[in-house]
Amino acid sequence: MIKTIIFDLDDTLYDEIEYCRSGLRVVAEFVANLPGTPTAENILGAFWQQFTAGNRTTVFNEALDRLKINYDKKLIDELVKVYRNHFPKITLPEDCRDILSQLNKKYTLALLTDGFLPAQRLKVQALGIEKYFKSIVYTEQLGRQFWKPSPVGFERLLENLNAEPETTAYIADNEEKDFIAPNKLGFSSIQIIRPSQLHTEASEKAQAKAQYVIYEIKQLPQLLQGL
């Protein structure tokens, strides 16, 4: 019987693409205030074109090149800082809010999230979800070497909650990294596939596959009852 549920954050409880759009808009507004630059909307359009084409690492460089805006490493570092430290315009979907409220009455809920610490904390604040979780582990605080697929964050939550792996379920989205550790530890692993999720790569490793797959978070309570 499941007693504890650990959630991932990005593309599990909300659409991460909304965070990306929010951050790129703030950076575009920052660049637009520099001398001799186009409007924020034009800059955002260039950023978004790069992002939607699959560029996740050099969006700013490529977009500024196309816009013929001079830059150096110092400016790119500043833009990354603006992106990571902005307060995001993201909202918790109503179905997720309803399910968290429902599950919180029956289970112990926790959150485990990778990513740069200021950004992840600001996401949690913007979504207003801290109240649902008895414990939150930001793996960045443990050390970047303990980002998933490391088991350390999961083990820390088990310790914090005095929980047992066999009565714990983990809900996440990314097959490449999310389920390796919880599968090894003996959790029930559940993948949620959201229509707009960013990470759609399938892993060829059997140990990376979730034991169960859902396509809407409202399917979760019934699934948990059967475990």
For each residue, the residues with C-beta under 8 A, 3 or more apart:
1: 167 227
2: 5 107 167 168 169 188 224 227
3: 107 108 163 164 167 168
4: 107 108 109 110 161 163 167 168 169
5: 2 103 107 108 109 110 168 169 170 171 224
6: 109 110 111 112 154 157 168 169 170 171 182 187
7: 12 13 109 110 111 112 133 170 171 172
8: 11 12 13 111 112 113 170 171 172 173 174 178
9: 12 13 14 111 113 115 120 123 124
10: 14 16 19 113 115 123 173 198
11: 8 14 15 16 173 174 194 196 197 198 199
12: 7 8 9 171 172 173 192 194
13: 7 8 9 92 93 96 100 127 129 217
14: 9 10 11 18 19 90 91 92 93 96 127
15: 11 18 93 194 196 197
16: 10 11 19 20 197 198
17: 20 21 196 198
18: 14 15 21 22 88 89 90 91
19: 10 14 16 22 23 88 90 123
20: 16 17 23 24 51 198
21: 17 18 24 25 48
22: 18 19 25 26 86 88 89 90
23: 19 20 26 27 83 84 86 88
24: 20 21 27 28 44 47 48 51 59 83
25: 21 22 28 29 40 44 89
26: 22 23 29 30 82 83 86
27: 23 24 30 31 47 60 79 82 83 86
28: 24 25 31 32 40 41 43 44 47
29: 25 26 32 33 40
30: 26 27 33 34 79 82
31: 27 28 34 37 40 43 64 69 79
32: 28 29 37 38 39 40 43
33: 29 30 37
34: 30 31 37 69
35:
36:
37: 31 32 33 34 43 67 69
38: 32 42 43 67 69
39: 32 42 43
40: 25 28 29 31 32 43 44
41: 28 44 45
42: 38 39 45 46 67
43: 28 31 32 37 38 39 40 46 47 63 67
44: 24 25 28 40 41 47 48
45: 41 42 48 49
46: 42 43 49 50 63 64 66 67
47: 24 27 28 43 44 50 51 59 60 63
48: 21 24 44 45 51 52
49: 45 46 52 53 63
50: 46 47 53 55 58 59 62 63
51: 20 24 47 48 55 56 59
52: 48 49
53: 49 50
54:
55: 50 51 58 59 62
56: 51 59
57:
58: 50 55 61 62
59: 24 47 50 51 55 56 62 63
60: 27 47 63 64 71 76 79 80
61: 58 64 65 71 76
62: 50 55 58 59 65 66
63: 43 46 47 49 50 59 60 66 67
64: 31 46 60 61 67 69 70 71
65: 61 62 68
66: 46 62 63
67: 37 38 42 43 46 63 64
68: 65
69: 31 34 37 38 64
70: 64
71: 60 61 64 75 76
72: 75 76
73: 76 77
74: 77 78
75: 71 72 78 79
76: 60 61 71 72 73 79 80
77: 73 74 80 81
78: 74 75 81 82
79: 27 30 31 60 75 76 82 83
80: 60 76 77 83 84
81: 77 78 84 85
82: 26 27 30 78 79 85 86
83: 23 24 26 27 79 80 86 119
84: 23 80 81 116 118 119
85: 81 82 118 119 122
86: 22 23 26 27 82 83 122
87: 122 125 126
88: 18 19 22 23 122 123 126
89: 18 22 25 126
90: 14 18 19 22 123 126 127
91: 14 18 126 127
92: 13 14 96 97 127 128 129
93: 13 14 15 96 97 217
94: 97 98
95: 98 99 216 217 218
96: 13 14 92 93 99 100 217
97: 92 93 94 100 101
98: 94 95 101 102 218
99: 95 96 102 103 217 218 220 221
100: 13 96 97 103 104 109 129 132
101: 97 98 104 105 132
102: 98 99 105 106 221
103: 5 99 100 106 107 109 220 221 224
104: 100 101 107 109 132
105: 101 102
106: 102 103
107: 2 3 4 5 103 104 224
108: 3 4 5 134 161 163
109: 4 5 6 7 100 103 104 132 133 134
110: 4 5 6 7 133 134 135 136 137 157 160 161
111: 6 7 8 9 124 129 133 135 136 137
112: 6 7 8 136 137 139 148 153 154 157 170
113: 8 9 10 120 124 136 137 138 139
114: 120 139 140 147 148 177
115: 9 10 119 120 138 140
116: 84 119 120 140
117: 120 121 138 140 141
118: 84 85 121 122
119: 83 84 85 115 116 122 123
120: 9 113 114 115 116 117 123 124 138 140
121: 117 118 124 125 138
122: 85 86 87 88 118 119 125 126
123: 9 10 19 88 90 119 120 126 127
124: 9 111 113 120 121 127 129 130 136
125: 87 121 122 128 130
126: 87 88 89 90 91 122 123
127: 13 14 90 91 92 123 124
128: 92 125 131
129: 13 92 100 111 124 132 133
130: 124 125 133 136
131: 128
132: 100 101 104 109 129
133: 7 109 110 111 129 130 136
134: 108 109 110 160 161
135: 110 111 157 160 161
136: 110 111 112 113 124 130 133
137: 110 111 112 113 141 142 153 156 157 160
138: 113 115 117 120 121 141
139: 112 113 114 142 143 144 146 147 148 150 152 153
140: 114 115 116 117 120 143 144 147
141: 117 137 138
142: 137 139 146 152 153 156
143: 139 140 146
144: 139 140 147
145: 150
146: 139 142 143 150 152 153
147: 114 139 140 144 150 153 177
148: 112 114 139 153 177 178 180 181
149: 177 178 180 181 208
150: 139 145 146 147 153 181
151: 154 155 181 184 185
152: 139 142 146 155 156
153: 112 137 139 142 146 147 148 150 156 157 181
154: 6 112 151 157 158 170 181 182 185 187
155: 151 152 158 159 185
156: 137 142 152 153 159 160
157: 6 110 112 135 137 153 154 160 161 163
158: 154 155 161 162 163 164 165 168 185
159: 155 156 162
160: 110 134 135 137 156 157
161: 4 108 110 134 135 157 158
162: 158 159
163: 3 4 108 157 158 167 168
164: 3 158 167 168
165: 158 168 182 185 186 187
166: 186
167: 1 2 3 4 163 164
168: 2 3 4 5 6 158 163 164 165 182 187 188
169: 2 4 5 6 187 188 189 190 224 227
170: 5 6 7 8 112 154 178 179 182 187 188 189 190
171: 5 6 7 8 12 190 192 220
172: 7 8 12 178 179 189 190 191 192 210
173: 8 10 11 12 178 191 192 193 194 197 199
174: 8 11 177 178 199
175: 178 179 191 199 201 202 203 208 209 210
176: 199 201 203 208
177: 114 147 148 149 174 180 208
178: 8 148 149 170 172 173 174 175 182 189 191 210
179: 170 172 175 182 183 189 191 207 208 209 210
180: 148 149 177 183 184 205 207 208
181: 148 149 150 151 153 154 184 185
182: 6 154 165 168 170 178 179 185 187 189
183: 179 180 187 189 207 208 209 210 211
184: 151 180 181 207
185: 151 154 155 158 165 181 182
186: 165 166
187: 6 154 165 168 169 170 182 183
188: 2 168 169 170 211 212 227
189: 169 170 172 178 179 182 183 210 211 212
190: 169 170 171 172 210 211 212 213 214 220 223
191: 172 173 175 178 179 210 212 213 214
192: 12 171 172 173 213 214 215 216 217 220
193: 173 197 213 214 215
194: 11 12 15 173 197
195:
196: 11 15 17
197: 11 15 16 173 193 194 200
198: 10 11 16 17 20
199: 11 173 174 175 176
200: 197
201: 175 176
202: 175
203: 175 176 208 209
204:
205: 180 208 209
206: 209
207: 179 180 183 184
208: 149 175 176 177 179 180 183 203 205
209: 175 179 183 203 205 206
210: 172 175 178 179 183 189 190 191 213
211: 183 188 189 190
212: 188 189 190 191 223
213: 190 191 192 193 210
214: 190 191 192 193 217 219 220 223
215: 192 193 219
216: 95 192 219
217: 13 93 95 96 99 192 214 220
218: 95 98 99 221
219: 214 215 216 222 223
220: 99 103 171 190 192 214 217 223 224
221: 99 102 103 218 224 225
222: 219 225 226
223: 190 212 214 219 220 226 227
224: 2 5 103 107 169 220 221 227
225: 221 222
226: 222 223
227: 1 2 169 188 223 224
